[in-house]
Amino acid sequence: MDLETKKRIEALVNSNSIIVFMKGNKLMPQCGFSNNVVQILNSLGIHFETFDVLEDMEIREGIKEYSDWPTIPQVYLKGEFLGGSDILIEMYNSGELREKIEIALAT
């Protein structure tokens, strides 16, 4: 990934408390995995931003390298990579996701 793409990703990650790099957006997810993440975050009643990787190929490929994670969606909380759809489902079901988000947003 080139330096400009890395800087753009860092700016997105660091300027949003919660951001989801996904296919589509929170109003119109374009894949089932992205929809799972949106539904989980909506059910927690928290504000989050999305970035549609279908609109930007550099970010779509760069985010995979940035996180060292091969799939999309990718969720970041206060600059920290949380994971994708499967990990969020696991964290949500265990109650860990709500707790982690509440703690992060309280600081």
Residue frames relative to the residue before (quaternion, step in Angstrom):
aa qw qx qy qz dx dy dz
M 1.0000 0.0000 0.0000 0.0000 0.00 0.00 0.00
D 0.4308 -0.7037 0.4983 0.2664 3.55 -1.00 0.80
L 0.6953 -0.5106 0.3273 0.3856 3.55 -1.28 0.48
E 0.6353 0.5405 -0.3325 0.4401 3.59 0.98 -0.81
T 0.6568 0.4982 -0.3093 0.4741 3.59 0.94 -0.86
K 0.6387 0.5238 -0.3246 0.4609 3.59 0.96 -0.85
K 0.6571 0.5050 -0.3092 0.4664 3.60 0.95 -0.84
R 0.6370 0.5217 -0.3264 0.4642 3.60 1.02 -0.78
I 0.6517 0.5031 -0.3112 0.4747 3.57 0.96 -0.88
E 0.6563 0.5129 -0.3116 0.4572 3.59 0.88 -0.92
A 0.6410 0.5209 -0.3259 0.4600 3.59 0.98 -0.80
L 0.6581 0.5011 -0.3079 0.4701 3.60 0.95 -0.85
V 0.6792 0.4977 -0.2851 0.4581 3.57 0.88 -0.98
N 0.7506 0.4249 -0.2222 0.4546 3.58 0.87 -0.93
S 0.7041 0.4590 -0.2819 0.4627 3.62 1.14 -0.38
N 0.7116 0.3606 -0.2509 0.5483 3.60 1.28 0.10
S 0.4938 -0.6604 0.4729 0.3105 3.59 -0.86 0.92
I 0.7716 0.0032 0.0149 0.6359 3.55 1.01 -0.90
I 0.0711 0.7826 -0.6152 0.0634 3.55 -0.82 1.02
V 0.1843 -0.7616 0.6160 0.0815 3.51 -1.09 0.87
F 0.2076 -0.7204 0.6503 0.1224 3.55 -0.82 1.05
M 0.1520 0.8188 -0.5178 0.1958 3.54 -0.38 1.27
K 0.5121 -0.5737 0.5216 0.3694 3.52 -1.37 0.06
G 0.7690 0.1814 -0.1989 0.5798 3.54 -0.47 1.27
N 0.4256 -0.6651 0.5286 0.3116 3.55 -1.22 -0.55
K 0.7321 -0.4581 0.2595 0.4322 3.57 -1.23 0.17
L 0.6626 0.4821 -0.3145 0.4792 3.59 1.17 -0.39
M 0.8036 0.0844 -0.0273 0.5885 3.56 1.19 -0.55
P 0.1025 -0.8072 0.5804 0.0332 3.60 0.27 1.25
Q 0.3049 -0.7891 0.5152 0.1377 3.56 -1.01 0.87
C 0.7627 0.1839 -0.1956 0.5884 3.60 1.23 0.33
G 0.6600 -0.5502 0.3511 0.3721 3.55 -1.20 0.52
F 0.6489 0.5223 -0.3249 0.4479 3.58 0.99 -0.79
S 0.6423 0.5007 -0.3141 0.4879 3.57 1.02 -0.83
N 0.6342 0.5286 -0.3253 0.4610 3.58 1.00 -0.81
N 0.6100 0.5526 -0.3538 0.4442 3.63 0.99 -0.78
V 0.6753 0.4956 -0.2925 0.4612 3.57 0.87 -0.98
V 0.6469 0.5153 -0.3183 0.4634 3.59 0.91 -0.88
Q 0.6694 0.5042 -0.3037 0.4534 3.59 0.88 -0.90
I 0.6360 0.5228 -0.3250 0.4654 3.59 1.01 -0.80
L 0.7007 0.4593 -0.2807 0.4682 3.58 0.78 -0.99
N 0.6278 0.5226 -0.3378 0.4676 3.60 1.02 -0.72
S 0.6563 0.5231 -0.3196 0.4399 3.59 0.96 -0.83
L 0.6528 0.4923 -0.3099 0.4852 3.59 1.20 -0.50
G 0.4039 -0.7592 0.4345 0.2679 3.57 1.31 -0.15
I 0.4987 0.6556 -0.4272 0.3727 3.57 1.10 0.63
H 0.4920 -0.6364 0.5088 0.3066 3.52 -1.26 0.53
F 0.1085 0.7769 -0.6150 0.0800 3.55 -0.98 0.87
E 0.3506 -0.7103 0.5728 0.2109 3.51 -1.28 0.48
T 0.1990 -0.7635 0.5991 0.1361 3.54 -1.26 0.41
F 0.1571 -0.7366 0.6468 0.1199 3.52 -1.30 0.45
D 0.3157 -0.7668 0.5367 0.1559 3.56 -0.70 1.15
V 0.2722 -0.7985 0.5186 0.1390 3.58 -0.30 1.27
L 0.5496 0.6077 -0.3997 0.4110 3.61 1.22 -0.27
E 0.6622 0.5138 -0.2844 0.4653 3.57 1.27 -0.45
D 0.7994 0.1970 -0.0726 0.5630 3.59 1.21 -0.35
M 0.2884 -0.8083 0.4925 0.1445 3.58 -0.14 1.30
E 0.6129 0.5475 -0.3652 0.4373 3.62 1.03 -0.65
I 0.6726 0.4620 -0.2898 0.5002 3.58 0.94 -0.87
R 0.6182 0.5676 -0.3495 0.4167 3.60 0.95 -0.83
E 0.7308 0.3814 -0.2285 0.5180 3.58 0.91 -0.87
G 0.6549 0.5528 -0.3100 0.4116 3.58 0.98 -0.84
I 0.6347 0.5460 -0.3437 0.4253 3.59 1.01 -0.78
K 0.6073 0.5538 -0.3516 0.4481 3.59 1.11 -0.63
E 0.6731 0.4653 -0.2836 0.5000 3.57 1.01 -0.79
Y 0.6201 0.5724 -0.3344 0.4196 3.58 0.98 -0.89
S 0.7751 0.3415 -0.1659 0.5051 3.57 0.88 -0.97
D 0.3013 -0.7435 0.5138 0.3039 3.54 1.27 -0.44
W 0.5271 0.5682 -0.4120 0.4791 3.54 1.09 0.92
P 0.3866 -0.8089 0.3978 0.1948 3.61 -0.53 1.12
T 0.7587 0.3923 -0.2023 0.4791 3.60 1.16 -0.36
I 0.2907 -0.6944 0.6334 0.1794 3.48 -1.43 0.32
P 0.5026 -0.0947 -0.8593 0.0076 1.68 -2.08 1.40
Q 0.1932 -0.7344 0.6365 0.1346 3.49 -1.42 0.31
V 0.1814 -0.7996 0.5698 0.0556 3.53 -0.86 1.03
Y 0.0989 -0.7780 0.6200 0.0218 3.54 -0.98 1.00
L 0.1073 -0.7730 0.6247 0.0265 3.52 -1.02 0.94
K 0.8296 -0.1316 0.0376 0.5413 3.57 -0.55 1.23
G 0.7628 -0.3987 0.1897 0.4724 3.56 0.89 0.98
E 0.6478 0.5103 -0.3113 0.4723 3.59 1.27 -0.20
F 0.4138 -0.6924 0.5357 0.2499 3.56 -0.94 0.92
L 0.2334 -0.7862 0.5597 0.1185 3.58 -0.73 1.10
G 0.6301 -0.4985 0.3656 0.4699 3.57 0.91 -0.89
G 0.5761 -0.5698 0.4634 0.3588 3.49 -1.35 -0.34
S 0.8348 -0.2407 0.1652 0.4667 3.52 -1.31 -0.38
D 0.6947 0.4852 -0.2949 0.4416 3.61 0.72 -1.02
I 0.6694 0.4934 -0.3016 0.4664 3.57 0.92 -0.89
L 0.6536 0.5063 -0.3228 0.4608 3.59 0.94 -0.80
I 0.6178 0.5317 -0.3468 0.4641 3.60 1.00 -0.76
E 0.6513 0.5189 -0.2999 0.4654 3.58 0.94 -0.93
M 0.6873 0.4831 -0.2766 0.4666 3.57 0.85 -1.02
Y 0.6359 0.5295 -0.3224 0.4596 3.58 1.03 -0.80
N 0.6898 0.4982 -0.2810 0.4437 3.57 0.85 -1.01
S 0.6990 0.4554 -0.2706 0.4804 3.60 1.07 -0.66
G 0.5037 -0.6433 0.4260 0.3885 3.59 1.24 -0.36
E 0.4797 0.6976 -0.4173 0.3304 3.57 1.29 -0.22
L 0.6325 0.5597 -0.3438 0.4105 3.60 0.97 -0.81
R 0.6597 0.5054 -0.3106 0.4614 3.59 0.82 -0.98
E 0.6690 0.5072 -0.2950 0.4562 3.57 0.89 -0.97
K 0.6699 0.5055 -0.3000 0.4535 3.58 0.86 -0.96
I 0.6666 0.4947 -0.2978 0.4714 3.59 0.96 -0.87
E 0.6577 0.5143 -0.3213 0.4469 3.60 0.88 -0.89
I 0.6569 0.5030 -0.3057 0.4711 3.58 0.97 -0.85
A 0.6791 0.5015 -0.2924 0.4493 3.59 0.86 -0.97
L 0.7123 0.4571 -0.2639 0.4626 3.57 0.91 -0.86
A 0.6103 0.5589 -0.3460 0.4420 3.58 1.23 -0.40
T 0.6809 0.4903 -0.2923 0.4587 3.59 1.18 -0.47
